[in-house]
Amino acid sequence: MGSPFRWLLASSWTSNLGDGIAVAAAPLLVASLTDNAFLVSLAALLRWAPPLVFGLYAGVLSDRLDRRRIVMAADGLRAIVLAGVVALMVADRLPVVLALVAIGLLSIGEVFADNAAATLVPTLVHRDDLVLANARIGFGFIALNQLAGPAIGAVLFAAGSLWPFAAECALVAAGVHLMARVVMPSSGDTTGERPAGGWRAVAEGVRWTVHHPAVRTLALTILVFNFTFGAAWSVLVLYAQERLGLGPSGFGLLTTLSAAGGLLGTGMYGWLTRRVSLGNIMRAGLIIETLTHLALALTTSAWVASAVFVVFGAHAFIWGTTSTTVRQRAVPAHLQGRVGSVNTISVFGGLVVGSLIGGTLAARVGTTAPFWFAFGGSAAFVVLLWRELTRIAHADAPAV
């Protein structure tokens, strides 16, 4: 797929490893600085809120400016923040408030970098190679951000609290250097029709999404299935303890098995897409997710749940990679950033609302109630939109 994509891939993998280290190290740092439960929970909020707050504007910026430079600037600023954190830790002068501010700034920078980086893929790669390109980027996210990164972060933090942040700083800075090696094609240094600033540009991206049947259905599917997923997964730690009888290490193993399933999905993805249409892959994936909630609602066996998590991890990678490819093929170049940001809002908006539903149901009915809600909601949505789901893959047609 060419050396520009290889440099982009190297930058993505390097940055993902750094971000994976922070997944474990950031909450450990806050917990080491304070025993206030609210402040500890605030660290998680500061990692999840920025995509909702800044996602749409990040899309506008990606469609107006040089996308490669946005990635370099955002990650460069993140490296500076990390360097400041390390310097304060060396001087033993890092208060919890500044640690939380740093976590928030790092998350904001990640929103802008991720949005712009995603728009670079269809610019650098031929549309027929987008499936493979997105699979390779997804592999790096699963293997480095979800599997290797948190484990390395925890080990480095145990060796000394500043080491994981020094490592992340070096990796993010290396990602900037690798991104600087990306040479854009002659038509790739511009985003085409540059939108005006402000809400008009945001509205244009939302309006295009709403008026495009396939992309609209895709965004709606992502939103609804994150309602149900967020409801179930928001109480997963309680489910693991009360329903499966697992301790903290057992709960950690479940999430590891899900990431391992994602690696399995990367291995079989090329074989699968050569034999099954993208539309049928997406249909089958939503059925698998629906049955995942049913299986977890019914079982009390940790072994059965473990197998379910492996299958779910493979499905999550395959479906996510397919949906990204379909969207990239359908959306015009000058709208890639804004339509991608609508997708981000659908993901995180669904997760936030779903977690509120799941917490309420678990508190009033029991820990399996969110899984029954997730099963019922997912099943109803699949039935209602079964025909429409095949239209999603028709967005495979070249963008106009």
N, C-alpha and C positions, 0 to 999 in steps of 0.2 A: 504493500500500500504506500510505499515511498518513505524516504527519510524524514520529511516533515511530520508525518503521522508518528513515526517511531520516536522522534524527539518529544512530541506531545504526549505519547504514551509513557515515556520515561518520566516526564515531569509529573504526570498524573499519579503514577505509581509511587514516586518519591514523596509527593505531598500527602498522598493517602496514608503512607506509613507514618509520617509525622502526625497527622490528625488522629490516627488510630492510637498512637502513644498517648495523646491527650485525653482520649476517651476514658482511660483508666486513671491517668495522673491528675487531671484537673479536679475531679471530686475528691480524690485522696488529699490533694493539697488543701482544699477548702476545709475538709474535715480535720486536717492537722492544725489549722489555724484557729478554729472555733468549734465549740461543742453545741452551738446554737442550731437546732434542727431546721429552722426557717432559712437561715443563711446557707446551710448545706443544700437544701432543696432549691434555693435560688440559683445555685450553680447550674442545675439541670435546666431550669427555666431559661436562663441566659443562653443556653446552647440551642434551645428549640424555638424561642420566640423570634429571633432575627429573620428566618425565612418568611414568616408571616408579615413582619413589619416592613422589611426592605426588599422582599422578593419581586414585587411589581416594578419598583424603581430600578432594581438591578437589571431587569429585562429591558427597560427603556434605554438604560445606559449601554447595554450590549448592542442594541440596534442603532445607536448613534455614534459610538466611538470605535476605535481600533480594538477589537476583542482580545487580541494577543496582549496588547499593552495593558488592558484592564486586568487580565490575570496576573501579569508581572507586577503591576502596581499594588493590587490587593494583597498578593502573597508577600511582596516586599514589605508592605506596612505590617503584615502579620509577623514577619521575621523581626522587625524592629521592636514590636511589642514584646515578643518573646525574649529578645535580648535584654530589654528593660526589666522584665520579670526575673531573669537569671541574675542580673546585676544587683537587684534589690535583695534577692535571696542570699547571694554571696555576702552582702553587707548585713544580713539578718534584719532587714528593715522593710519587709513586705507585710503590710497589714491585710486583713481579710477583705476589706473594702476594695483595695487596689487589685487584689487577686480576682475578685468578682468582676471588676471593670475590665481587666485584661481578658477574662473568659468571654465577656460580651463583645469586646472589640474583635477578638479572634473569630468569633462566630459570624459577626457582621462581614468581616473580610472574606470569610469562606463562602458566604452567600454570593457575593459579587464575583469571586474567582470561579466558583462552580458554574454559575449561569453562563459566563462568558466562555469558559472552556468547553461546555457542552455545545455551544454554537459553532465552535471551530471544527468539530468532527465532520459535519457534512460539507464544509468548505474544503477540507484537505483530502477527503476520501470519496471515491466514486460511489454513487448511490447503491450499486450492486454489492459493494463491500461494506456497507454500513452495519449489516448484521454482525459480521466478523469483528469490525472495529469496536462496536459497542460491547461485544462479548469480551474482548481483551481488556477494555477499560473496566468493565464490571468485574472481571477476575481480579484485577488489582485492588478494587474496593473491598471485595470479600476477603481475599487472602491477606491483604496488608492492613486495611482499616478495621476489619471486624475480627480477624483471627490473630494474626501476628502482632499487630500494633498494641492492643490492650494488654496482652501478655508481656510484651517487652516493656510497656509503660509501667506496669505493676512491679516488675523485677527491678527496673532502674530506680523507681521511687523507693523501694526497699533499700537499695544501695546508697541512696542519698536523694533528698527531695528535689534538688535542683537538676539532677542528671536527665530526667525525662524531658524537661523543658529546654535544656541545652541541646539535646538530641533533636527535638522537634524544630528548634530554631535552625539548626544546621540543615535538616532535611527540607524545610520550607524554602530556605535560601537556595539550596541546590535545585529545587523545583523551578525557581525563578530563572536560574542560570540555564537550565535545560529548555525552558520555554523560550528563552532568548535565541536558542538555536533553530527554532521553527521558522522556516522560510515560507511565507504565504505565497500562493500562486498569484499570477498577475491580476486575476479578478477577485482575489481573496483578501486584499488589504482594504476593501471597502465593504460596507454592509448594504449597499444599494441605496434604496430610498431612505434617507435619514429622517426620522420623525422629529417633530418639534418636541420641546420639553413639556413637562407638566402632565396633567390628567388627560389631556387629549390623546397623547401617545399611549398612555395606559389603556384608555377606552378603545383605541383602535385595535390593540392586541386582544382585548376581551371580546370585542365585537366580531373580529375575524374568527375567533374560536367558536363563538356561539353560532355563527352563520355557516360554518363548515361542518356538515353532518358527521363525518367520520371522526374528526378531531374533537368535536363537541361530545360525541358519545364516549370517546376515550377519556376525556376529562371528567365527565359525569361518573363513569365507571370507577376511575381512580378515587374520586371523592367519596362515593358510597362505600366502596370496599375498604377505605381507610376509616370511615365511621365504624364499620363492624370490626375491622382489625384492631383499631385503637381501643374499642370497648373491651375486647377480650384480652389483649396484651397489656392493658393498663393494670390489670390485677394478676398478671402472670406470676409474680413472686408469691402472692397469697395462694394462688391456685397450686403452685408447686409445693408449698408447705402443707396446706390443709387437705388438698385432694390427693396429692401424690406422696406425701410424707417425706419430702426432700428438704435437706438443709441448704445453707448458702452455697456450698460447693456443688450440690446437685442442681440447684437452680442455674449456676454458672455453666454447668455441663449442658443443660438444655439449649442455652443460647449458642454454645460452641457447636453443638450438633446441627443447629440450624445453619450456621456459617459453613460447616462441613458439607451440608447438603447443597449449599450454593456452589461450592467447588465442584461437587458432582454435576451440577447443572452446567457449569462451564465446560466440563469434559464432554458432555453429550450434546451440547447445543448445536454444534456444526452438523453432526449426524442427524439431529432432529429436524433442523430447518431444511435439510436437503430432501427430506421425505414427507414432511407435513407442512401444509400451508400455514402462513402466519395467522390467518383467521381462525383455523381450527386449533392452533397452539393456544391462542388467547381464550377461546371457548373452554378448552380442556383445563386450562389453568384456573379459571374462575370456578369450575366445578371442584377441582382439587382443593381450592381455598375454602369453599363452602363445606366440603366434607371434613376438612381439617378441624373446623369449629365443632362439627357434630362429634367427631371421634374424641376430641378433648373433653367435650361435655359429658360423654358417656363413660370414659375409662377412668379407672383408679389405679392403673398399672403404670409405674414409671417406665417400664420397658416398652409398652405400647406407645406411650407419649413420646419416648425418645425416637422411635421409628417415625412417628408422625412428624416430628420436628425436622428430621432429615429430609423427608419428602417435601415438606413445606419450604425448606430452605432452597431446594432445587427448583421448585415452582417459582419462588419469589425472584430468583435470578433470571429464569427463562422468561417469565412474564414481563419483568421490568425491562430487560434488554429488548424484548420484542416491541413493547409499547414505545420505548425511546426511538427505536429505528423507524417505526411507522410514523411517528410524529415528525421526525427529522425529514423524512421523504416527502411529507405532505405540505410542510410549512414553507412559504417563500423565504429566501435568505434574509430579507430586511425585516422579517417578523419573528425570526427564530428566538431571539432573546425574550420578547414579550410573551409569545405563546408558551415558551418554556417556563416563564415565571407564573403563568396561569396554572400550569401543571404543578408547580411547586406549591402554590397556594392550595390547590386541591388536595395535595398530599398532606401538608401540615395542618390545614384547616380540618380535614377529616380526622386526623389523629387527635387534635385537641378536643373537638366536640365528642368524638368517640370515647376518649378517656373519661370525660365528665359523665357520659352515659354509663360506662362500665363501672366507675366508682360508685355511682348512685345505686345501680342494680345490685352490686356486690354487698353494699352496706345494708340494703333493705331486704334482699331475698337470699343471697348466698353467693359464694365465689363461682359457682357454675352458671349462674344466671347470665352474666355477660357473654358466655360462650353460646348459650341457647339463643340469646338475642342476635349474636353474630351469625349463627347458622340460619335462623329464620329470615333475617334481613338480607343476607347474601343470596339465599335460595330464591326469595321473592324477586330480587333484582335480576337474577339470571333468567328467571322465567319471563319476566316482563320485557327484557331487552335481548332475548335469545336471537331474534332475527337481526336486530340492529348490530349485534356483536360481529357478525360477518362483514358488515360494511366498514368496520374499523380498518381491516386489512386492505380495503380498496384505496385507502390513503397511500398505499404503495405506489400509486401512479405519480409521475413526476410533478413536482410543485409548479404551479402557474402563478 
